[in-house]
Amino acid sequence: MKLEREFFYDEVRDGFYIPGIMKRAWGAGLTILSEVDRICKKYDIPYYADGGTLLGAVREGQFIPWDDDIDILMLRKDFNHFVEIVEKELPKDMQFFSMSENKGHYGFISGVCKNRIGFEAELLRNYEEFPYLTTVDIFILDEFPVNPKEEEAWTQLILMLGKILQTIQYEKEDKQIPKLLDQAEALFNIHFDRTSNLEHQLYLLLDAVFQSFNNRGGDKIGCAFYHFFLSNMIFHKSSYEKIKRIPFCNIQIPIPEGYDAVLREEYGDYHRIVKGGGHDYPGYKQSEDKIKETFQDKWDFDYYFNEEDLLRPKIQNLRDIMMRMEEALAVSQKELFKEYERGEIQACLQRLSKAQEDAIAFGNAIEQKKGEGCESVSVLEKYCEALYQAYMALSEVLPVEDLSILSATVHKELKQTLKKPLSYLKKLRLALEKDFKRQVVFLPHSAKHFESLRPLVDALLEAGDTECKIIPIPYYDRYGDGSLKEMHYEGDNFPKEYEITDYRHYNFEAELPDCIVINSPYDQFNQVWTVDPAFYSREIKKYTNKLVYIPWFVTDEINPKDEEDGKAFYNMKYYVEVPGIFHSDLSIVQSEGMKKAYLSKISQFAGTAVRKKMSKKISGAGSCLLGEKEGKGSKGVVERFRRFLFKA
């Protein structure tokens, strides 16, 4: 079995964010399923996809986005055959478990699992770099009674035993337990060994009761514990008489030919998308916690918020310096008028001489960066000429000790001469804005994910008042222990109508762009892939005053208080509890509703005080991947981005 590397990357499907580590869980599950399938084919043992696996296979030909494991089922007789041969057939790193075979296993679900966690290289390679436990669950179909009286007695026994079991599990010291055991023994002629583990006895007894009516000619079948304790699911035996194989990811899996009736019984309108339901999500959470505890020194996949991540040291780039130099010249010019009004002609001459020296140095600096022919250099030359004229005009009145004796006409002419340089400074500001446009650097890693930035790039290029640099950056796949695998660079795959800058030829330290835009926020905390460490957000923010994060994806809206959104809200940890969110000066998310979801996750992760600070750094202006309905599309992104970019 081979899965393409693209299979394992984070994606959004049906509006649901699927983290890469879940993709690895799927891959590991498929590895186990392939082994189960091999064994079943070898010994001619029928089995069927079940639950979410069956639903995903029928509806999508792959996993349901919010599913986290693989479910299959067998008829009881086929399961018993499987039990007889499975252990001798499984590879050493897999094991079979069931209640009858494992005394420590309490539960009616059997399965085949990867039998250990860790970062051992061979184990990681065998299971698609997935370091945690994962299981293919096996459910068992038993026949139900045909005779109503037998069914009633059967049902009462199961419910009574189930009640005793739950009481023992959740209220171990309940004084009613001995009484309940006595009642069950009297009613159903059974016996409990009170000196042994009662919980295990009850599980085994219930499992035996479930099998009571097999091979009795009934046409109703089901997973008895599901039927009695979880939901009322009963199937017609004919639904499972024949098998058909259909595509599932990169393999073919068996499903019951009567799948439509099966799915309707379990899900009703199974074509309707429902994201809730299922067990605790994700299924690998417990073994993830275990591996953190066991391999502390090797675990490096969790980001821990630090207040320093919100700090923003001020960076001064060449454009800032140029604008401040213009401002300094303007301030000096205003001081010149004050000195003239006070009659300090010598001070005026010194100021004019200094301004001319500064302007010449200013022009040389511009030519060195931009070359000859810049409009701002031409304006500076005219400014220098105006300074010279002002200097000469003031030099002629320098012998006059009392300026009050000068005529009003002479005063007027002198003031006009002194104002002339200031008029060029106003032109200089406009010329500098043209010659030194704000530089915006875009750092996408993937040609596909460039789509989340493309409308913004187009709008900025059309406006013509910014310089856009599109710099695709390299990224790496990662092994299960976090070490880097092969490097990928997709610069040649970007749309040909855009000028692409090679990341190796751009000097961030020298350029210090006005704004850097990223759409990958993970830094090293994505377990499946990472951009080159030189482009982590914590590094990139050293080179700009404005780091902007725009997600490469959109999801359905997420309400943290809605139970159906529980899995989606959990998965927000993979793209909210990451450095890029906290290092960025602005994050533009798809809506105001999603901004609230982000802040709710941040509050859960880092506390309410951090949430308040982050509220100012997250905007729900929209996404370039959405239409313009309700202002959620690229128009909202462009407007919010430009306000931020041009804000002083």
ABEGO torsion letter per residue (X at the ends): XBBBAAAABBBBBGGBBBBAAAAAAAAAAAAAAAAAAAAAAAAGBBBBBBEAAAAAAAAAGBBBAABABBBBBBBAAAAAAAAAAAAAABBAABBBBBAAABAABBEABBEBBBABBEABAAAAAAAGGBABBBBBBBBBBBBBBABAAAAAAAAAAAAAAAAAAAAAAABAABAAAAAAAAAAAAAAGBBBBAABBAAAAAAAAAAAAAAAABGAGBABBEBAAAAAAABBBBBBAAAAABBBBBBBEABBBBBBAAAAAAAAAAAEBAABBBABEEBBOBAAAAAAAAAAAABAAABAABBBBBAAAABBBBBBBAAAAAAAAAAAAAAAAAAAAAAAAAGBAAAAAAAAAAAAAAAAAAAAAAAAAAEBGBAAAAAAAAAAAAAAAAAAAAAAAAABABAAABBAAAAAAAAAAAAAAAAAAAAAAAAAAAABBBBBBBBBABAAAAAAAAAAAAAAAAAGABBBBBBBBBBBBBBAAGBBBBBBBAAAABBAABBBBBAAABBAAAAGBABBBBABAAEAABAABBBBAAABAAAAAAABABBBBBBABBBBBBBAABAAAAAAAAAAAAAABBAAAAABABBBBABAAAAAAAAAAAAAAAEAAAAAAAAAABBAAEBAABBABGGABAAAAAAAAAAAAABX
